[in-house]
Every structure is written in C-alpha cells, then in structure tokens.
Amino acid sequence: MPLVSMNEFLPKAKANKFAVGQFNMNNLEFAQATVEAAMEENSPFIYGVSEGALKYMGIEFTVAMAQAAAKKSGLPIALHLDHGSTFEVAMKCIRAGFSSVMFDGSHYGLEENIALTKEVVKAARAMGVSVEGELGTIGGVEDDLSVDEADATMAKPDEAIRFYEETGVDCLAIAVGTAHGMYKGEPKIHYDIIQKVADAIPVPVVLHGGSGVPDEAIRLSIQAGVGKINVNTENQVACTNAIREVLAANGEVFDPRKYMTPARNAMKAVIQEKIRLFGSNNQA
C-alpha cells in the first residue's frame, strides 16, 4: 500500500471520537517499532519527521523507510513533515514523496501565519498532500527550538476558527497547555478551547506534546475533539533507557544490534500502549 494523506483516516477519527498517533521517526529502529506495533494493533498511524531528523537521516532514506513500512504492513500510513518552517522545506518534502506536511507559522502574527499557510495548502492540495497548521505557541523543546512555559501562548478560539476558514488546513494544532518534551508537573489542558474550536470546524484538532500526558487527560482531549496526537519524547526516553540498561549490565557489548533490539522493543511497547489509549486500534 502506498503512503497516504492524513485525510484517509483523520475524518473518521473525528467522527468516531478516536485519535491517530503521530510517532516521530528518528532512525530505522523508530520506524520499525512504530510499524510493528501498528500491525499488531491494526491501526493507522503517522510518521512524523522534524527538520532536524530529516537532516540526520537524509530525505531519501526517510522516504524509503516509510514506503517500505507501508508496503510491508498494508496499513494506511502518512509520512508527515513535523513543524516545517518554510514553504521551501514543505515543497522539498512533497517532491521527495511525503504524503503530508505541517507548516508551523505560529511564531508569525495571525495575518502572516494565515497568508503563508494558505500558500502551502494551495501547493500541497494540487499534489494530494494533506496539511497541518498551527496557532498559538506550544512550550517545551522541539529540535533546537525552545519555548519557555511562561512564553507559551494559548490559542484564541475565534482566531483558530478564522485560521481554519481562511486556510482550509486538514487538521489544526492549537496551543492548549501541552508542551514538547517531558513534563515536570501535570499539564493543565484547556479542554474548553479544544471543544470550542473542534465544534466549529470540520477537521480534527491536533495535540502536540503528547508524551507524559496522563491517560485521563488524553481521553478528555479526544472527547473534546482532538483527532491527532503527537508522541516523540516518550519513545526517545524508552529507547535510551533500554540502551543504558544493556550497557550497564555488560560493558563489553559493542554490537549495536545487541542494544538496539531491546531499544526497539521498548519503543514498540510504548507505541502499542498509546495506540490503545488513543482508540485507533482496529481502525485501519
């Protein structure tokens, strides 16, 4: 099965009150762990690839791994540019074979964010590629970008609704109290903002910073209208902890397969748990 746009499954997710997970691809083992978990759970999913990960893996290897996963699994899988910073980066990914892109213009003013996102949507739609937009500032760390919690700005529902109406994005990330990275305390999610926006637009709201969010908060967010949830840090932590355990137990290990196999298995367990929590199991 070829890679698909997020429109192959996000409308169903919103209509049936479940969420599809975006699990970031940082190397081969992340790619394998995700597709293996999804195959066992019969779930659609999204490979998220940040610009930093793209530089690390190379765009050709990234697309090839995602295409191999789609062919092997037969599942609806989207390959999605995460937090694309420019029109040019989005177009480069589309030309290389990405089936979905995010343009993150949240650091611009509303008018400029709308104008720039519209250009990405226009070009992507002509290629059958889905687009995610973002409004408000989500705290935490994403690649080299760090946003202090005090500087994070909640999305305003009326602006989010206008943003959708003028851009026509296929899903919309809004700042509602989550953050990239792991939490020091429990996040305070503004379910009222999610609900107001989700009730007014036909596409799902996206929850960034899904790592470490309590299960009940995830369930409430989905009920309020979230249809896509991003997870990256939790997998990175599981991967690194598994590697540390192997090397701590035997300092003579030098074969990467000896520590990357447990790392892959640890990530797979996290992803299966998230798929079930999001309710996307048996929805492929």
Backbone hydrogen bonds, N-H to C=O, Kabsch-Sander energy under -0.5 kcal/mol:
donor,donor_aa,acceptor,acceptor_aa,energy
4,V,77,I,-2.7
8,E,5,S,-1.9
9,F,6,M,-1.6
10,L,6,M,-2.9
13,A,9,F,-2.0
14,K,10,L,-2.4
15,A,11,P,-2.3
16,N,12,K,-2.2
17,K,14,K,-0.8
18,F,13,A,-2.2
19,A,278,F,-2.2
20,V,227,G,-2.3
22,Q,229,I,-3.1
23,F,21,G,-0.7
23,F,46,I,-2.6
24,N,22,Q,-0.6
24,N,231,V,-1.7
25,M,48,G,-2.9
26,N,24,N,-0.6
31,A,27,N,-1.9
32,Q,28,L,-2.8
33,A,29,E,-2.7
34,T,30,F,-1.9
35,V,31,A,-2.0
36,E,32,Q,-2.5
37,A,33,A,-2.0
38,A,34,T,-2.4
39,M,35,V,-2.3
40,E,36,E,-1.8
41,E,37,A,-1.6
42,N,38,A,-1.1
43,S,38,A,-1.9
45,F,76,P,-1.4
46,I,21,G,-2.2
47,Y,78,A,-3.0
48,G,23,F,-1.2
48,G,46,I,-0.7
49,V,80,H,-2.4
51,E,82,D,-0.5
54,L,50,S,-2.2
55,K,51,E,-2.0
56,Y,52,G,-1.8
57,M,53,A,-2.8
58,G,54,L,-2.4
62,T,58,G,-2.2
63,V,59,I,-2.3
64,A,60,E,-2.3
65,M,61,F,-2.4
66,A,62,T,-2.0
67,Q,63,V,-2.7
68,A,64,A,-2.3
69,A,65,M,-2.0
70,A,66,A,-2.3
71,K,67,Q,-2.3
72,K,68,A,-2.5
73,S,69,A,-2.4
74,G,70,A,-2.1
77,I,75,L,-0.9
78,A,45,F,-1.8
80,H,47,Y,-3.1
80,H,78,A,-0.6
81,L,100,S,-1.8
82,D,49,V,-2.6
83,H,81,L,-0.5
84,G,102,M,-1.3
90,A,86,T,-1.8
91,M,87,F,-2.4
92,K,88,E,-2.2
93,C,89,V,-2.1
94,I,90,A,-2.2
95,R,91,M,-2.7
96,A,92,K,-1.4
97,G,93,C,-0.9
97,G,94,I,-0.9
98,F,93,C,-2.7
99,S,79,L,-1.1
100,S,79,L,-1.6
101,V,130,S,-2.5
102,M,81,L,-1.1
103,F,132,E,-2.3
104,D,84,G,-2.9
104,D,102,M,-0.6
105,G,103,F,-1.0
108,Y,105,G,-1.9
113,N,109,G,-2.7
114,I,110,L,-2.5
115,A,111,E,-2.3
116,L,112,E,-2.7
117,T,113,N,-2.4
118,K,114,I,-2.4
119,E,115,A,-1.3
120,V,116,L,-1.5
121,V,117,T,-2.7
122,K,118,K,-2.5
123,A,119,E,-1.9
124,A,120,V,-2.9
125,R,121,V,-2.8
126,A,122,K,-1.1
127,M,123,A,-0.5
127,M,124,A,-1.4
128,G,125,R,-1.3
129,V,124,A,-2.5
130,S,99,S,-1.6
132,E,101,V,-2.2
133,G,171,C,-1.8
134,E,103,F,-0.5
135,L,173,A,-2.5
137,T,153,T,-1.6
138,I,136,G,-0.6
139,G,178,T,-0.8
140,G,147,V,-2.5
141,V,180,H,-0.7
142,E,145,L,-2.8
145,L,142,E,-2.4
146,S,144,D,-0.5
147,V,140,G,-3.0
151,D,148,D,-1.5
152,A,148,D,-0.9
152,A,149,E,-0.7
153,T,137,T,-0.6
155,A,175,A,-2.5
159,E,156,K,-0.6
160,A,156,K,-2.5
161,I,157,P,-2.4
162,R,158,D,-1.9
163,F,159,E,-2.7
164,Y,160,A,-2.2
165,E,161,I,-2.5
166,E,162,R,-2.2
167,T,163,F,-1.8
168,G,164,Y,-3.0
170,D,131,V,-2.5
171,C,131,V,-0.9
172,L,204,P,-2.1
173,A,133,G,-3.0
174,I,206,V,-1.1
175,A,135,L,-1.7
176,V,174,I,-0.6
179,A,209,G,-0.5
180,H,139,G,-3.1
189,I,187,P,-0.9
190,H,176,V,-3.0
191,Y,189,I,-1.4
193,I,190,H,-0.7
194,I,190,H,-1.6
195,Q,191,Y,-2.8
196,K,192,D,-2.4
197,V,193,I,-2.2
198,A,194,I,-3.1
199,D,195,Q,-2.4
200,A,196,K,-0.7
200,A,197,V,-0.8
201,I,197,V,-1.2
205,V,225,G,-1.9
206,V,172,L,-2.4
207,L,228,K,-2.8
208,H,206,V,-0.7
210,G,230,N,-2.2
213,V,210,G,-1.2
218,I,214,P,-1.9
219,R,215,D,-2.5
220,L,216,E,-2.5
221,S,217,A,-2.0
222,I,218,I,-2.3
223,Q,219,R,-2.3
224,A,220,L,-1.6
225,G,221,S,-0.9
225,G,222,I,-0.8
226,V,221,S,-2.2
227,G,205,V,-2.5
228,K,205,V,-1.1
229,I,20,V,-1.9
230,N,207,L,-2.4
231,V,22,Q,-3.1
235,N,232,N,-0.7
236,Q,232,N,-2.1
237,V,233,T,-2.8
238,A,234,E,-2.1
239,C,235,N,-2.7
240,T,236,Q,-2.5
241,N,237,V,-2.7
242,A,238,A,-1.9
243,I,239,C,-1.9
244,R,240,T,-2.5
245,E,241,N,-2.1
246,V,242,A,-1.9
247,L,243,I,-2.4
248,A,244,R,-2.4
249,A,245,E,-1.8
250,N,246,V,-1.7
253,V,250,N,-1.5
258,K,255,D,-2.0
259,Y,255,D,-0.7
259,Y,256,P,-0.7
260,M,256,P,-3.0
261,T,257,R,-1.3
263,A,259,Y,-1.3
264,R,260,M,-2.6
265,N,261,T,-2.3
266,A,262,P,-2.2
267,M,263,A,-2.0
268,K,264,R,-2.4
269,A,265,N,-1.9
270,V,266,A,-1.6
271,I,267,M,-2.6
272,Q,268,K,-2.5
273,E,269,A,-1.9
274,K,270,V,-2.1
275,I,271,I,-2.7
276,R,272,Q,-2.0
277,L,273,E,-2.2
278,F,274,K,-3.1
279,G,275,I,-1.1
280,S,275,I,-1.6
281,N,275,I,-0.8
282,N,41,E,-2.5
283,Q,42,N,-1.0
283,Q,280,S,-1.5
284,A,42,N,-1.8
